Amino acid sequence: MLIGFIGSGPVAQNLAKLAHSAGHDVALSSRHHEKSLLDYEVTSFRVAAERADIAVIAVPYRVTSELLPQLAHALQGKIVIDATNGLNEDYTPMASIGLEASAGEEIARHLPKSRVVKAFNTVFADIMSAERLDRGGQRATAFVASNDAEARSVVAKLAGDLGFDPVEAGPLAMARHLEGMAHLNIQIAFREGAGSNVAFVYHRA
């Protein structure tokens, strides 16, 4: 299975390493796709979308309203994982995203014929490695939300393959709360000084 990353930043790079280690082919993409990165070719957004079996949105949410309509046809019918959060450039929460809206639901509106799944947005890129996903014997949690139950199950299995502990969290509207968790994580990590080597672990006795 080819995992196509719409983006080439730290989240895309680190998830790509995990996916490659799990036996998947990967393609990263960038607006400036002539560069090479890690061991992977960096292609255009459109080519990555066209080649992907599963696509991962790993660009800043604030650019998706312009970018994703251009990719809607290439992503038609495909599972699209939204790993974004509604953040301003200074990492403060966008005022337009909250209890009545979410980045995940807005992305689904831009991709009406795709199978949009919210996942990986509550996890810092810094811990997306086999060593750091191990939190003292428990794995960092990847919450997964979608209106498409089959797509949600597929992404939960993929998250498990990548080394996360997947938790299915229900419909896509739950992205509102998952994005709130991400804002909390950012607050504690960077404004309260905890640092980015932190993760949510959903403990089930």
Helices and strands as residue ranges (DSSP letters): E 2-6, H 10-21, E 25-29, E 36-37, E 40-43, H 45-51, E 54-57, G 61-63, H 64-71, E 79-82, H 103-110, E 115-118, G 125-127, H 130-133, E 134-135, E 138-139, E 141-144, H 149-162, E 165-168, G 172-174, H 175-186, I 187-191
